[in-house]
Amino acid sequence: MEKNNAKPIKIVVTGPESCGKSSLCEALALHFQTSFVPEYAREYLDKTHGVYTQDDLVNIARGQVALEDTYQSDNEGLLICDTSLEVIRVWSEWKYGSCDAYILEKAHERAPHLFLLLTPDIPWQADPLRENPHNRDEIYKYYTQLLNDYSSKIVAISGDAKARLSKAIDAIRANI
C-alpha cells in the first residue's frame, strides 16, 4: 500500500512547567488512537543532568525538529506534540532575554494548526529538570502574548485532568 504524503494536523500542547502537558498528551493520544511527540528537551537535559547554556537551546530545537519530523512521517492524521519550538523560544527569552534566529525562524515555519495552552492551575510537581515553581502565572501571561505571534489558533485549557481532557478534545474537534 502506498503511503499518503499529506501532512498530519499538528496540535501542540504547551504552557509553563508542571501544568500537565505530558499527561494530557498521553490521554489525547489514547483518545484519538495515535501517538504523540515527546518533548525532546527532557531527553537532552537528562543526558546533561539539567545543566545547559543558551547555546544548548539551538541543539534542543534541532532535536525537537528531527523528532517531530520522524513522528510526522509515520502519521497521517493528528500530530500531537508535547510542546514544540515555542517552548524553547519562551525558555530562551525568559531566561536569557533573547532567542537564536534559528529557533525563531523554525518556530514560525513549523507553527501548529492549534496550540492548547495549559493554565498553571494545578499543583506544582517537583522534578529535577524544572526551574520555575514560583512564577508560573507570570510565565503563562508571557505565553499568551507570545503565541499571538503565530498564525495558529490558541485555546486555553484549565481545570483538573478530566476537565482538561474534555476541553482539549472539544477544542481539537472544533478546530480541525
N, C-alpha and C positions, 0 to 999 in steps of 0.2 A: 504494500500500500504506500502511495506517495504521500509525503508529509506536506501539509498546508504551510505556506510561508507567511500567513497572516500573523501579525504581532498580537500577543495577548493584551487585554486591557490591564494596565498597570494601576494597582491600588497600593498606596504607601501608608502604613500605619506609623505615625510619628508623634513627637512630643517630648517633654522633659523626661529626665531619668525617673525610673521607678513609677511609671504610670500604667503598667500592664501591657505594653506593646507586644512583647513576645507571646504572652498568654493569649492575647486577643488574636494574634496571627495564627497561632495553633488552632484556636477554636474556629476561626473563619475558614482555614484550610480544610478542617474536618467538615464543616457545614457545606462548603462548596465543592467538596471532594477533589481537592487539588493540593499541591504542596505550597510552601511559602519560602521566600528567600530569606535566610537568616541574616543577622547583622554581622557583616564582616569584621567590624571593629572589635568585637568580642574575641574572635579568633586571633586577630593580630595582637591585641593587648594581653591576651593570655600568654603569648609567647614572650612578650617583653615585661611580664609581671606588672603591667599597668603603667610602666614608665614610657613616656613619649614626649616628643617635641612637636612644634608646628610643622616641621618638615615631614614627620611621620604621617600627618593627616593626608598628604598627597598620596602616599603609599596605601593608606587605608581606602582612600577614594578609588584608586585604581583596582584594588582588590574587590571593592563593592561592585564596581562596574563589571568586572570579569565574572563575579558570582551571579549577578543579575542576568548577564548575557547567557551564561550556562543554563540557568533555570528557564529563561525565555525560550531558548532553542528547543526545550523539551515540553513546552506548554503552549497550547493554542487558545485557552480560554482566559481565565483570570491569572494575573501575575501579582500575588500578594507579597509585599515586601515589608519586612521588619526594619523599618527606616530605609533611607537611601542617602543620596548625596546632600539633601537639605540638612540632615542632622550634622553632617561633617562641616557644612557651612556655618551652622549655628554654633557648633562647638568651637570652631576656629575664631569666628568673630567675637564670641562671648569671652573666650579665654585669652586670645591674643590680640584682639582688636582689628584683625584683618583676615582676609581669606585669599588663598592662592587662586590665580586666574584659571588654572585647570579645573579646580573644583567648581568655581562659578560657572564656567562655560559648560561643563558636562552636566551640572545640575539643571541648567536651563534646557539643554538639548534633550535630556532624559526625563523631563518633568512627567509625573504620572497624570493619568486621567483624573484621579481623585486622591486627595490627602484626607485621611482620617486622623484628625488632630486630637489626641487624648489629653484630657484635663488632669491636673495633678490633685484630684480629689479622693485618692485612695492612699492608705498609709504607705510611707516610705519603707522600702525593703532594703536593708543594708546589703552591700555587695562590694567586694574589694575593688571593682572597676568603676564604681560610681563616685562622683565627686561633689554633687551639689544638693545635699539634703535640705538646706535651709532657704533656698531661693527658687524653688520650682515654680511658684506663681509668677515671679518676675521673668523667668526663662520662658514660661508659657506665653506671656504677653509678647515677648520677643518673637516667638514662633508665629503668633497670629499676625504680626506686622510683616515678617519676612516672607511668609508663604504667599502673601498677596503679590509678591514679585513674579510669581509664576502664573501661567495661564490655566492652571489646574483648578478644579472645583475643590472646595475645602468644607468639610463637615466636622464640627466639634463633637466629640464623643465623651460622655461623662457617666457617672454612676458606678454601681457595683458591677462585678463581672457579668452577671446575667443581663443587666440593663445595657452595658456596653456592647455585648454581643448582639443583642436585639437591634440597637440603634445602628450598629455598623452594618448588619445585614440589610436593614431598611435603606441605609444610605447607599450601599452598593447597588441594590436593586433599582433605586430611584435615579441613579446617576450613570448607569451603563446602558 
